[in-house]
Amino acid sequence: MGTNRVNTNGYFIAATGDVRKHEQDRMTEVGELIGARTGFFDLVYGEIDGKIFLIWVDDTGLLDGRPINPLASMIAGRPLFGDVFVTGDEDEIGWVQDLDYDAFDEWFADRLLMALTSDE
């Protein structure tokens, strides 16, 4: 995987609910951003209208007892633990692409509205 691209834009989503745009200088150091104890991370793939995005998660978040990340879990459709970083997909040679903020924001707002207005 070609994760040594410099300056990738995405969203940092903390388990506390803090969401902010973030420019990651080196994708090889994303483990530090998300607080990965081992420095290692896993990728969870998501899709918005045929566009793939990547959720960078702490490799040992659940084992280390990190809190569930409700927003990231909603995005991924499965439980995720600790802080995460969301980017665009990799291109054909493996370089991580910037997140399409407009498409992601619209999709996220729709999902959040559905969750907040659900009768369940």
Accessible surface in RSA format (square Angstrom, percent):
REM  Atomic radii and reference values for relative SASA: ProtOr
REM  Chains: A
REM  Algorithm: Lee & Richards
REM  Probe-radius: 1.40
REM  Slices: 20
REM RES _ NUM      All-atoms   Total-Side   Main-Chain    Non-polar    All polar
REM                ABS   REL    ABS   REL    ABS   REL    ABS   REL    ABS   REL
RES MET A   1   139.73  72.4  58.49  38.7  81.24 193.4  67.21  57.1  72.51  96.1
RES GLY A   2    20.20  24.9   0.00   N/A  20.20  24.9  17.47  47.9   2.74   6.1
RES THR A   3    17.15  12.2  15.50  15.7   1.65   3.9   0.27   0.4  16.89  25.5
RES ASN A   4    75.39  52.0  68.37  66.1   7.02  16.9  11.40  27.4  63.99  61.8
RES ARG A   5    63.81  26.8  60.20  30.7   3.60   8.6  15.69  21.4  48.11  29.2
RES VAL A   6    75.04  49.4  62.07  56.2  12.98  31.3  62.07  53.9  12.98  35.2
RES ASN A   7    64.78  44.7  59.74  57.7   5.03  12.1  12.14  29.2  52.64  50.9
RES THR A   8     0.00   0.0   0.00   0.0   0.00   0.0   0.00   0.0   0.00   0.0
RES ASN A   9    44.80  30.9  44.80  43.3   0.00   0.0   2.67   6.4  42.12  40.7
RES GLY A  10     0.00   0.0   0.00   N/A   0.00   0.0   0.00   0.0   0.00   0.0
RES TYR A  11    22.37  10.4  22.37  12.7   0.00   0.0  12.73   9.6   9.64  11.9
RES PHE A  12    15.03   7.5  15.03   9.3   0.00   0.0  15.03   9.1   0.00   0.0
RES ILE A  13     1.98   1.1   1.98   1.5   0.00   0.0   1.98   1.4   0.00   0.0
RES ALA A  14     9.46   8.7   9.36  14.4   0.09   0.2   9.36  13.2   0.09   0.2
RES ALA A  15    15.49  14.2   3.94   6.1  11.54  26.3   4.62   6.5  10.87  28.8
RES THR A  16   127.13  90.4  85.58  86.8  41.55  99.0  87.80 117.9  39.33  59.5
RES GLY A  17    34.73  42.8   0.00   N/A  34.73  42.8  19.54  53.6  15.19  34.0
RES ASP A  18    72.69  50.9  62.25  62.0  10.44  24.7  28.78  67.7  43.91  43.8
RES VAL A  19    59.86  39.4  32.93  29.8  26.93  64.9  32.93  28.6  26.93  73.0
RES ARG A  20   102.45  43.0  96.81  49.3   5.64  13.4  52.12  71.2  50.32  30.5
RES LYS A  21   121.92  59.5  99.99  61.4  21.93  52.2  57.17  51.5  64.75  69.0
RES HIS A  22    41.25  22.5  34.87  24.2   6.39  16.3  32.46  33.5   8.80  10.2
RES GLU A  23    92.25  53.0  75.17  56.9  17.08  40.7  22.07  42.7  70.18  57.3
RES GLN A  24    15.88   8.9  15.60  11.4   0.28   0.7   0.41   0.9  15.47  11.7
RES ASP A  25    87.93  61.6  86.22  85.8   1.72   4.1  23.71  55.8  64.23  64.1
RES ARG A  26    95.21  40.0  95.05  48.5   0.16   0.4  31.67  43.3  63.54  38.5
RES MET A  27     0.00   0.0   0.00   0.0   0.00   0.0   0.00   0.0   0.00   0.0
RES THR A  28    71.32  50.7  47.96  48.6  23.36  55.7  43.75  58.8  27.57  41.7
RES GLU A  29    78.90  45.3  74.51  56.4   4.38  10.4  19.39  37.5  59.51  48.6
RES VAL A  30     0.00   0.0   0.00   0.0   0.00   0.0   0.00   0.0   0.00   0.0
RES GLY A  31     1.48   1.8   0.00   N/A   1.48   1.8   1.15   3.2   0.33   0.8
RES GLU A  32   137.76  79.1 113.09  85.6  24.67  58.7  50.71  98.1  87.05  71.1
RES LEU A  33    36.99  20.6  16.16  11.6  20.84  52.4  24.72  17.4  12.27  33.0
RES ILE A  34     1.08   0.6   0.00   0.0   1.08   2.6   0.05   0.0   1.03   2.8
RES GLY A  35    35.08  43.3   0.00   N/A  35.08  43.3  30.42  83.5   4.66  10.4
RES ALA A  36    11.72  10.8   0.00   0.0  11.72  26.7   0.03   0.0  11.69  31.0
RES ARG A  37   157.59  66.2 121.38  61.9  36.21  86.2  71.98  98.4  85.61  51.9
RES THR A  38    55.18  39.2  27.34  27.7  27.84  66.3  36.53  49.1  18.64  28.2
RES GLY A  39    37.09  45.7   0.00   N/A  37.09  45.7  23.57  64.7  13.52  30.3
RES PHE A  40   135.05  67.6 134.52  83.3   0.53   1.4 135.05  81.9   0.00   0.0
RES PHE A  41    44.20  22.1  25.84  16.0  18.35  47.8  25.84  15.7  18.35  52.5
RES ASP A  42    69.12  48.4  65.11  64.8   4.01   9.5  18.88  44.4  50.23  50.1
RES LEU A  43    34.72  19.3  11.21   8.0  23.50  59.1  11.21   7.9  23.50  63.2
RES VAL A  44     8.73   5.7   6.16   5.6   2.57   6.2   8.73   7.6   0.00   0.0
RES TYR A  45   126.12  58.9 102.83  58.5  23.29  60.6  79.44  59.7  46.67  57.5
RES GLY A  46    10.90  13.4   0.00   N/A  10.90  13.4  10.90  29.9   0.00   0.0
RES GLU A  47   103.62  59.5  82.73  62.6  20.89  49.7  21.93  42.4  81.70  66.7
RES ILE A  48     8.81   5.0   8.00   6.0   0.81   2.0   8.62   6.2   0.20   0.5
RES ASP A  49   143.97 100.8 101.71 101.2  42.26  99.9  42.98 101.2 100.99 100.7
RES GLY A  50    57.26  70.6   0.00   N/A  57.26  70.6  26.05  71.5  31.21  69.9
RES LYS A  51   112.31  54.8 107.70  66.1   4.61  11.0  85.00  76.5  27.31  29.1
RES ILE A  52    65.08  37.0  53.14  39.6  11.95  28.8  53.14  38.3  11.95  32.4
RES PHE A  53     5.45   2.7   5.45   3.4   0.00   0.0   5.45   3.3   0.00   0.0
RES LEU A  54     0.00   0.0   0.00   0.0   0.00   0.0   0.00   0.0   0.00   0.0
RES ILE A  55     0.28   0.2   0.28   0.2   0.00   0.0   0.28   0.2   0.00   0.0
RES TRP A  56     0.00   0.0   0.00   0.0   0.00   0.0   0.00   0.0   0.00   0.0
RES VAL A  57    12.64   8.3  12.64  11.4   0.00   0.0  12.64  11.0   0.00   0.0
RES ASP A  58     8.33   5.8   0.00   0.0   8.33  19.7   0.00   0.0   8.33   8.3
RES ASP A  59    63.73  44.6  43.78  43.6  19.95  47.2   1.73   4.1  62.00  61.8
RES THR A  60    18.12  12.9  17.17  17.4   0.95   2.3  18.12  24.3   0.00   0.0
RES GLY A  61     2.56   3.2   0.00   N/A   2.56   3.2   1.46   4.0   1.10   2.5
RES LEU A  62   117.77  65.6 105.76  75.7  12.00  30.2 105.82  74.3  11.94  32.1
RES LEU A  63   154.12  85.8 120.37  86.1  33.75  84.8 124.19  87.2  29.93  80.5
RES ASP A  64    55.68  39.0  20.52  20.4  35.16  83.2  18.06  42.5  37.62  37.5
RES GLY A  65    62.17  76.7   0.00   N/A  62.17  76.7  34.06  93.5  28.11  63.0
RES ARG A  66    70.54  29.6  61.57  31.4   8.97  21.4   9.78  13.4  60.76  36.8
RES PRO A  67    89.28  65.1  77.92  71.0  11.36  41.3  89.28  73.7   0.00   0.0
RES ILE A  68    86.13  49.0  79.00  58.9   7.13  17.2  79.00  56.9   7.13  19.4
RES ASN A  69     0.31   0.2   0.31   0.3   0.00   0.0   0.00   0.0   0.31   0.3
RES PRO A  70    78.91  57.5  68.47  62.4  10.45  38.0  73.37  60.6   5.54  34.4
RES LEU A  71    36.23  20.2  36.18  25.9   0.05   0.1  36.23  25.4   0.00   0.0
RES ALA A  72     0.57   0.5   0.34   0.5   0.23   0.5   0.57   0.8   0.00   0.0
RES SER A  73    16.84  14.2  13.75  18.4   3.09   7.1  14.07  30.0   2.77   3.9
RES MET A  74    44.24  22.9  30.99  20.5  13.26  31.6  35.17  29.9   9.08  12.0
RES ILE A  75     8.30   4.7   0.19   0.1   8.11  19.5   0.43   0.3   7.87  21.4
RES ALA A  76    22.78  20.9   0.00   0.0  22.78  51.8   0.77   1.1  22.02  58.3
RES GLY A  77    65.51  80.8   0.00   N/A  65.51  80.8  32.42  89.0  33.08  74.1
RES ARG A  78   132.75  55.7 125.02  63.7   7.73  18.4  47.40  64.8  85.35  51.7
RES PRO A  79    84.98  61.9  72.94  66.5  12.04  43.8  73.68  60.8  11.31  70.3
RES LEU A  80     9.66   5.4   8.55   6.1   1.11   2.8   9.66   6.8   0.00   0.0
RES PHE A  81    47.87  24.0  42.81  26.5   5.07  13.2  42.81  26.0   5.07  14.5
RES GLY A  82     2.60   3.2   0.00   N/A   2.60   3.2   2.60   7.1   0.00   0.0
RES ASP A  83    40.24  28.2  38.87  38.7   1.37   3.2   1.37   3.2  38.87  38.8
RES VAL A  84     0.00   0.0   0.00   0.0   0.00   0.0   0.00   0.0   0.00   0.0
RES PHE A  85     0.00   0.0   0.00   0.0   0.00   0.0   0.00   0.0   0.00   0.0
RES VAL A  86     0.28   0.2   0.28   0.3   0.00   0.0   0.28   0.2   0.00   0.0
RES THR A  87     0.00   0.0   0.00   0.0   0.00   0.0   0.00   0.0   0.00   0.0
RES GLY A  88     6.99   8.6   0.00   N/A   6.99   8.6   6.99  19.2   0.00   0.0
RES ASP A  89    46.99  32.9  44.24  44.0   2.75   6.5  13.26  31.2  33.74  33.6
RES GLU A  90    43.61  25.0  29.80  22.5  13.82  32.9   4.46   8.6  39.15  32.0
RES ASP A  91    44.18  30.9  28.28  28.1  15.90  37.6  20.42  48.1  23.76  23.7
RES GLU A  92   166.52  95.6 121.09  91.6  45.44 108.2  70.77 136.9  95.75  78.2
RES ILE A  93   122.99  70.0  92.05  68.6  30.93  74.6 100.15  72.1  22.84  62.0
RES GLY A  94    12.81  15.8   0.00   N/A  12.81  15.8  11.53  31.6   1.27   2.9
RES TRP A  95    86.28  34.6  86.28  41.8   0.00   0.0  76.03  40.5  10.24  16.6
RES VAL A  96     0.00   0.0   0.00   0.0   0.00   0.0   0.00   0.0   0.00   0.0
RES GLN A  97    64.95  36.3  64.95  47.5   0.00   0.0  24.97  53.1  39.99  30.3
RES ASP A  98    60.15  42.1  45.85  45.6  14.30  33.8  18.86  44.4  41.29  41.2
RES LEU A  99    12.20   6.8   5.32   3.8   6.88  17.3   5.32   3.7   6.88  18.5
RES ASP A 100    59.74  41.8  48.27  48.0  11.47  27.1  32.35  76.1  27.40  27.3
RES TYR A 101    46.29  21.6  42.79  24.3   3.49   9.1  39.77  29.9   6.52   8.0
RES ASP A 102   118.73  83.2 110.78 110.3   7.95  18.8  33.46  78.7  85.27  85.0
RES ALA A 103    29.18  26.8  19.11  29.5  10.07  22.9  27.20  38.3   1.97   5.2
RES PHE A 104     5.75   2.9   5.58   3.5   0.17   0.4   5.58   3.4   0.17   0.5
RES ASP A 105    59.00  41.3  53.55  53.3   5.45  12.9  28.41  66.9  30.59  30.5
RES GLU A 106   121.23  69.6 113.12  85.6   8.11  19.3  39.24  75.9  81.99  66.9
RES TRP A 107    34.36  13.8  29.99  14.5   4.37  10.3  25.61  13.7   8.75  14.2
RES PHE A 108    34.65  17.3  34.65  21.5   0.00   0.0  34.65  21.0   0.00   0.0
RES ALA A 109    56.94  52.4  48.79  75.3   8.15  18.5  53.19  74.9   3.75   9.9
RES ASP A 110    78.34  54.9  76.24  75.9   2.10   5.0  22.14  52.1  56.20  56.0
RES ARG A 111    87.68  36.8  85.62  43.6   2.06   4.9  11.51  15.7  76.16  46.2
RES LEU A 112    59.64  33.2  59.64  42.7   0.00   0.0  59.64  41.9   0.00   0.0
RES LEU A 113   111.05  61.8 109.01  78.0   2.04   5.1 110.48  77.6   0.58   1.5
RES MET A 114   114.67  59.4 107.72  71.3   6.95  16.5  69.83  59.4  44.85  59.4
RES ALA A 115    57.77  53.1  30.62  47.3  27.15  61.8  39.27  55.3  18.50  49.0
RES LEU A 116   133.82  74.5 102.32  73.2  31.51  79.2 104.86  73.6  28.96  77.9
RES THR A 117    91.06  64.8  66.55  67.5  24.51  58.4  58.55  78.6  32.51  49.1
RES SER A 118    58.61  49.5  30.64  40.9  27.97  64.4  29.13  62.0  29.47  41.3
RES ASP A 119   151.65 106.2 111.71 111.2  39.94  94.4  39.45  92.8 112.21 111.9
RES GLU A 120   200.68 115.2 133.71 101.2  66.96 159.4  81.06 156.8 119.62  97.7
END  Absolute sums over single chains surface
CHAIN  1 A     6678.0       5127.1       1550.9       3620.2       3057.8
END  Absolute sums over all chains
TOTAL          6678.0       5127.1       1550.9       3620.2       3057.8
